[in-house]
Amino acid sequence: MSKQAFVALVTCFNEDETVNYQATRAQVRRQVGAGNNIMCAGTNGDFTALTFEEKVRLTEEVAEEIAGRVKLIVNAGMPATFETVKLAREFDRIGVDGIAVITPFFIACTQDGLIRHFSTVADAVSTPVYLYDIPARTQNHIEPDTARTLASHGNIAGIKDSGGSQKTLEEYLAVAKDMDGFEVYSGPDHLVLWALQNGAAGCISGLGNAMPQVLARILNYVNTGDISEAERQQAIFAAFRTDLYALGFPPALVKRALYLQDASVGASRQPALLPDAAQDAKIADILRRYQLL
């Protein structure tokens, strides 16, 4: 089966911080044109700054723009199981390919609590559910044994690992190897190729917002068996990541790098970092270095 690249799509905003749905649709077209699938309402999509109604409309707009040309996964995860289920049912109604569920944030969860949370969501919808682990942001981590337990649920199809380490990826990949129908999607952009070569079904990339063609090439070369060229593209992707993320918080930097390429994406809602002229100059230098500006 071919490996799949998803881009964790940014959400575009107007100057008054309302959602710019038309600009977001333009970003969908850009990614589809590069050959990438879409994840929306994720970390890079400012999901914590969006209202319930905005997430529903955003999903409707993105799904309409995609029109079945590529796959669409949407994040429904919220701190409470109750709201997560309500959102997931809306996405189920719209018709998407997968519903990602980020671990609850702010609320400290036991592993048993996480099993109940994810199982309840998966029971409530017919769309396949993907666990979403990003402990640096949520302070809740899906332990490998917990992932293994959840993998036996008939409607939990896999996990997005954004833990950032090869060790965590290895642990989830071991679960996928043992559990039929459970897929691992890599979040760390420096580990895309490694993950693909070690059993991952694909990746879900934030950095791909600013460098969509290189991400698509990594996947294309892996799928066609040209590993030396895939390694070359991965080296470019990883170097860009290192240079850009050295300046600060990754999602904010990806959004700003994209803004310097296309101002229609807007800034993020407050209290996100405000644009800084000195930092913009550094980002622009990096973009020019990689022939992205």
N, C-alpha and C positions, 0 to 999 in steps of 0.2 A: 504494500500500500504506500502511495506517495506521502512524503512528509509535508506538513502544512505550516505555512507562516501566517500568523495573525498579527496585526498591528493594533496595539491598545490605543485606539483613536482619541485624539484630543477633542474636547468640546469647545466650540468657538463662541466667543462672547462679543456683544456690542460694547460701545463705550459706556453705556449706562448699566452694564453687567447683565443685561438680559441675554438669553441664549440666542446666538445667531445660527439659526437652523440652515439657512441657505449656504453660509460659509462652511458649516459642518458637512453638508452634502457635497460641497466641492472637494473637501478633504477625502470623503469616501471615494469619489470618482478618481482622485489622484492615486489612492492606494489600490483600487480595483485595476486601474490602468497599469500599475506596476506588477500586478499579479498577486497581491496580498489579500488575505481574508481580514475580517474586521472583528475586533472586540470593542464594544462601546460601554460607557458608564463605568469604566474601571478607574484605577489610580491615576493614569495619565489623562483620563477624561473628567477629572475634577468631580467625581461622583459624590463626594461628601458635601460639596457645595450646591448640589442640585436638589430641587424639591421632588417629591413623589411624582407630581404631575409632569414635571419637566423630563424626568427619566422615561416616563411612558411615551410622551410625545417624541422625545429624542429617538427612542427605539423605533417608533412608527416611521419617522422620517428616514432614518438610516436603512431600515428594512425596505422601504419603498424605493430608495435610491439604488440599493444593491439589486433589487428585483431578481433575486435568485442567482446572480452571476457568480458570487462567491459566498462563503459561509459567514454567518453572523452569530457571535456569542455575546451575551449581555450580562453584566454583573448586577445581581439583585441583592447582594449582601448588605445587611444593616445590623446594628447592634442587637435588635430584638428579633426573635424568630417570627413573631406576629407580623411585623412589617415586611420582613424578607419574604414570607409566604404571599402576602398581598401583592408585592411587586412581581414575584415569580409568576403568579397566576396571570398578571397583566401581560407579561412577556410571552407566556404560554399561549394566551389568546391571540397576540399579534402574529405569532409564528416565527420563531427563531430556531437556529440549529443547536444552540446550547445555552444553558443558563449557568453562569459562573456565580458562586456564592463565596464571597470573601469571609474569612473568619470574623465573628463579632469583634467589635472594637470598643474600648472603654470598659466593657463588662468583662471581668476576669472569668474564664471558663475552665472547668475541668475537662478532661478528655471524654468522660461520659456525657458531659453537657454538650460537647461538640458533636458527639455521635447522635444525640437526640435532636440537636439543631439541624444538622444536615439531613438526617433521615426524615424529619418532619417536612422539610422543604421538598425533598425528592418525592415524598409520598403525595404531595399536593399538586404536582404537575406531570404532564406526559412528556415534556421536553427533557432530554438528557441533562443532568446536573453535573457541573464540574466544581470540585472543591478548589478553593483559592487561598493559598497559604502565603502570607507576607508578614511574618511576626514582627519585623522591625517597625511596622506601622500599627499593627493591631494589638501587639503584646500577647497574642494567642497563637500557639503553634500546633499544627496537626502532626502529632507523633506518627512515625511509620506504622506502628501497630494499629493506631486509630484509622489511618488511611486503609490499612488492610481490612479492617472490620467493615468500613464504609464501602469498600470496593465490592463487597458481596451483595450490596443493595442493588436491586434490579434496575434502578434508574439513576445510579451514580456512575458516570462514564469515565471519569478521570480527575486529574488534578493539575492546576496551574501552580508551579513552584516558583515563588519569587523570594525564596529565602536567601539567595545570593551566593550560596556555597555549593561546591561540587559534591560535598559529603551529603547534603540534604537531597540533592538530585539522585545520587546513587541509591539512597534509601528508598526513595519513591519508585525509582526504576526497578528495584528488586521486587517491590510489591506488584508492579505492572507485569513483570516477567512471570509471576506466579498466578496472577488473577486475569483470566481471559476477559476482554472487553473493558479493561481499565487502562486509560491512556495517561501519559505524562506529557505536559507541555512546559517547556523551559521558559522561565522569565528572565534570568540574568543574560544580558546581551553578549557578555564575553564568553558564555558557555554554549551558545547556540549550536555550533558545529559539534562540539564534544557531546552534547546531549543527543543530537541526532544520530551520531555514530554509536551511541551506547543505548539505543532503544527508545528514545523519546519519539512521540508521534508528531511533534512539531514544536513551535515556539510561539510565545505571545510577547511581542516586543514593544517597548515604549520608544526606544531610540529609532525604530523604523518610521516614526512620524517625520523625522528630519532626514532620514537616509533610506527611503523605501526601496530604491532599485538595488542597492547593495544587499539588503536583507533578502529580497526576492531571489537575487543571484545565488546566495548561499544555498537556499533551498533547491533552486533549479539544478545547480551543479551536483548537489547530493543526490537528487532524484535521478539524474542522468549518469551518475557514477564517476563524475570528473572531480575526484577528491582534491587533487592538487589545486584546481581553480577555486574550489570551495574554501580551501585553506587560505588562499590569497584574499578572497573576499572577506572571510572571517577576520583576517588580520587587519584589514582596513576598518571594518566595523568596530573591532575591539579598540583599536587605536583612537578612533573618533570618540568612542565612549570614554576612554581614559582622559583625553584632553578636555572634553566638554564637562564631564562630571567633576573634574578637579576644581571647578569654579563654584560648586555648591549643590543644593538639593536637586537631584536628577529630574523629577517630573517638571519642576519649574524651569529648569534649563532647557529641557526638550521643547517645552512650549515656547520659550523665548527664542530659541534657535529657529523654530518653525515660523515665529512671528517675523523674524528678520528676513526670512525667505518669502513670506506672504503675510502682510499685515492684517489681512481679513480675519485671521484666527483670533485676534484680540488678545488682551491680557486675561489673567485668571481673576476670579472673584476674590475680594478681600476676605480674610487678611493674608492672602498670598503675598509673596515678595513683590514690592513695587519695582518697575523697570529702573535700571541704573545705567546711566550713559557710559560709565567706565566699563561696567561689566558687558554691556552691549558691544562695545568696541572689541573686547576680548573674544566674545562669541563670534562676532563677524570675522575676526582674524582666523579663527578655527574653521569656520564655514568656507572661507576662501581657500584655506590650506587643503581642504578636501574637495574643492571645486563644487561647492554647494551654494555658492553665492556669486 
